Amino acid sequence: MAFATRHFVRSASSAATKKLIMKHVTVIGGGLMGAGIAQVAAATGHIVVLVDQTDEILKNSRKGIEDSLKRMTKKMFTDKPEAAAQFIEKTLKNLTVSTDPVAVVHSTDLVVEAIVENLQVKNDLFKRLDKFAPENTIFASNTSSLQITDIANSTTRQDRFGGLHFFNPVPMMKLVEVIKTPMTSQKTFESLMEFTKALGKNPISCKDTPGFVVNRLLVPYLMEAVRLYERGWHSLEPNNPLFAPSPLLNKLVEERKMGKKTGEGFYKYK
């Protein structure tokens, strides 16, 4: 009898932690990161809805995805233009767009948010979606700097909430940080890991700490360069251009010309 009880408990536990298969994906945010996530999901056979505020944004997002696919297929199918065309057509067939997130989350398995890095804006979005998404739907944020726990607390599904931090450009970069909060269930975490692998990415497990892994290593590295300057290392070679501030870079920052995200930097992006 004891053996039977133990067997039942193990079976029940195994069933409880069975990973979810995420076929239908909703990506909120049609910018550089959101469009990239939507592209790789659609290209790997997922049914994807890309959501943003206006039809114009989504039109540009879809065109950007199509252009990206054309560049990729030139390398993937060097001497097979027909195969390239079929791949692009199949990928785009898996992708639809919408300006109404509430209307599309009712049948989705996973919501991935890739909007502005503002905690209140993210909280407002997830709080709203939480009321309409099915109970089993997993929520994930692509934030690179905010704590996932702070975002998850805006919902009633903290156990079905995690982080999926992709890197730019998403179609090319293999690394994805999968963040598990103290409240994220093992089932949710394993499902997010499997989803990431299904995209052809290499996931790494991260705790919900500032910067996760990559930025936690990168930011101190960059700050140390600044501190070297502050400590006067540049004064040893005052005429060395390596230590001089860049007037052009400062000018671009002041004019908020931040590259592709703002449409202009050293180059103009259409």
VENRA-V476807 format. One record per residue. RES is the residue in one letter. OMEGA is omega in radians with two decimals (* if undefined). D_FIRST is the distance of its C-alpha to the first C-alpha in Angstrom with 2 decimals. Layout:
# VENRA-V476807
{{RES;OMEGA;D_FIRST} {RES;OMEGA;D_FIRST}}
This chain:
# VENRA-V476807
{{M;3.13;0.00} {A;3.13;3.81} {F;3.14;5.35} {A;3.13;5.04} {T;3.13;6.18} {R;3.13;8.64} {H;3.13;9.76} {F;-3.14;10.50} {V;3.12;12.37} {R;-3.14;14.26} {S;-3.14;15.19} {A;3.14;16.35} {S;3.13;18.23} {S;3.14;19.85} {A;-3.08;20.97} {A;-3.09;22.32} {T;3.12;24.46} {K;-3.08;25.72} {K;3.07;29.48} {L;3.04;31.89} {I;-3.06;34.54} {M;-3.10;37.82} {K;-3.12;40.47} {H;-3.04;42.68} {V;3.04;44.28} {T;3.11;46.75} {V;-3.13;49.03} {I;-3.12;51.02} {G;-3.09;54.30} {G;3.12;56.74} {G;-3.07;58.30} {L;-3.09;58.20} {M;-3.12;54.53} {G;3.12;53.21} {A;3.11;55.22} {G;3.11;54.02} {I;3.12;50.34} {A;-3.12;50.99} {Q;-3.08;52.79} {V;3.10;50.10} {A;3.13;47.41} {A;-3.11;49.58} {A;-3.14;50.54} {T;2.98;46.92} {G;3.10;46.25} {H;3.05;45.05} {I;-2.94;46.55} {V;2.96;48.41} {V;3.11;50.32} {L;-3.03;52.69} {V;2.98;53.76} {D;-2.94;56.78} {Q;-3.07;59.34} {T;3.08;62.16} {D;-3.12;62.84} {E;3.10;65.32} {I;-3.10;62.74} {L;3.08;60.38} {K;3.11;63.26} {N;3.13;63.97} {S;-3.12;60.31} {R;3.11;60.01} {K;3.11;63.26} {G;3.11;62.09} {I;-3.14;58.92} {E;3.11;60.99} {D;3.12;63.42} {S;3.12;60.62} {L;3.12;59.13} {K;3.12;62.57} {R;-3.10;62.94} {M;-3.08;59.53} {T;3.06;59.97} {K;3.11;63.30} {K;-3.11;61.39} {M;-3.07;58.35} {F;-3.01;60.48} {T;-3.08;63.73} {D;-3.09;65.29} {K;-3.11;63.30} {P;3.13;64.69} {E;3.11;63.13} {A;3.11;59.62} {A;-3.14;60.35} {A;3.13;61.51} {Q;3.13;58.43} {F;3.12;56.12} {I;-3.13;58.01} {E;-3.14;58.02} {K;3.13;54.29} {T;-3.12;53.52} {L;3.09;55.85} {K;3.13;54.39} {N;-3.02;51.03} {L;2.99;52.80} {T;-3.11;54.03} {V;-3.13;55.47} {S;3.04;55.47} {T;-3.09;57.02} {D;-3.10;54.41} {P;-3.13;51.06} {V;-3.08;49.63} {A;-3.04;50.34} {V;-3.06;48.51} {V;-3.07;45.33} {H;-3.11;43.78} {S;-3.08;42.56} {T;3.10;42.09} {D;-3.05;39.04} {L;3.00;40.75} {V;3.07;43.75} {V;-3.12;45.64} {E;3.11;48.39} {A;-3.12;51.46} {I;-3.07;54.10} {V;-3.12;56.39} {E;3.13;55.10} {N;-3.03;55.33} {L;-3.09;52.33} {Q;3.13;53.57} {V;3.12;54.28} {K;3.14;50.84} {N;3.13;49.19} {D;3.13;51.25} {L;-3.07;50.27} {F;3.10;46.50} {K;3.12;46.57} {R;-3.11;48.27} {L;-3.11;46.09} {D;-3.11;42.91} {K;-3.02;43.93} {F;-3.13;44.26} {A;3.09;41.81} {P;-3.09;38.45} {E;-3.07;35.45} {N;-3.12;34.04} {T;3.11;37.42} {I;3.07;37.61} {F;3.09;40.75} {A;3.09;42.39} {S;3.09;45.68} {N;-3.11;48.00} {T;3.10;49.58} {S;-3.01;50.86} {S;-3.11;51.63} {L;3.12;49.81} {Q;-3.13;46.38} {I;-3.13;43.71} {T;-3.13;42.12} {D;3.11;45.44} {I;-3.11;45.50} {A;-3.11;41.87} {N;3.08;42.40} {S;-3.10;44.76} {T;3.07;41.86} {T;-3.10;38.68} {R;-3.13;36.66} {Q;3.13;36.71} {D;3.12;33.32} {R;-3.10;34.90} {F;3.11;38.06} {G;3.12;39.17} {G;3.02;42.29} {L;-3.10;43.76} {H;3.08;46.94} {F;3.13;48.99} {F;-3.03;52.24} {N;-0.02;55.66} {P;-3.02;56.55} {V;-3.12;53.10} {P;-3.07;53.72} {M;-3.03;54.74} {M;-3.05;52.64} {K;-3.03;49.28} {L;2.99;47.74} {V;3.06;45.63} {E;3.11;44.14} {V;-3.00;40.77} {I;3.11;40.36} {K;3.08;37.12} {T;3.07;37.58} {P;-3.11;35.22} {M;-3.13;34.16} {T;-3.14;33.85} {S;3.10;30.29} {Q;3.12;29.01} {K;3.12;28.87} {T;-3.12;32.53} {F;-3.13;33.60} {E;3.10;32.13} {S;3.11;33.67} {L;3.09;37.03} {M;-3.13;36.83} {E;3.10;36.18} {F;-3.14;38.96} {T;3.10;41.34} {K;3.13;40.62} {A;3.08;41.21} {L;-3.10;44.65} {G;-3.11;45.40} {K;3.09;45.34} {N;-3.10;44.00} {P;2.97;41.82} {I;-3.13;41.35} {S;-3.13;38.95} {C;2.96;40.81} {K;-3.09;40.19} {D;3.13;42.06} {T;-3.11;45.00} {P;3.13;48.72} {G;-3.12;49.86} {F;3.14;46.38} {V;-3.01;47.18} {V;-3.12;50.40} {N;3.08;52.49} {R;3.07;51.24} {L;-3.04;52.85} {L;-3.05;55.79} {V;3.07;57.12} {P;3.11;57.60} {Y;3.12;59.27} {L;-3.14;61.69} {M;3.12;62.28} {E;3.07;63.21} {A;3.11;65.93} {V;-3.11;67.29} {R;3.04;67.17} {L;3.10;69.07} {Y;-3.12;71.75} {E;-3.10;71.66} {R;3.03;72.07} {G;3.13;75.28} {W;-3.12;74.44} {H;-3.08;76.56} {S;3.10;79.58} {L;3.11;79.72} {E;-3.01;80.67} {P;-3.11;82.05} {N;-3.14;83.44} {N;-3.10;80.28} {P;3.13;79.19} {L;-3.07;75.54} {F;-3.08;75.51} {A;3.04;77.54} {P;3.14;76.04} {S;3.11;76.27} {P;-3.13;78.57} {L;3.14;77.41} {L;3.11;73.71} {N;3.14;74.47} {K;3.13;76.54} {L;3.13;73.78} {V;3.13;71.27} {E;3.14;73.77} {E;-3.14;74.34} {R;3.04;70.57} {K;-2.95;70.91} {M;-3.13;67.44} {G;-3.04;67.28} {K;-3.08;65.32} {K;-3.11;63.48} {T;3.09;66.82} {G;-3.14;68.72} {E;3.06;71.11} {G;2.98;71.24} {F;3.09;73.26} {Y;3.01;73.13} {K;-3.11;73.09} {Y;-3.14;70.01} {K;*;70.40}}
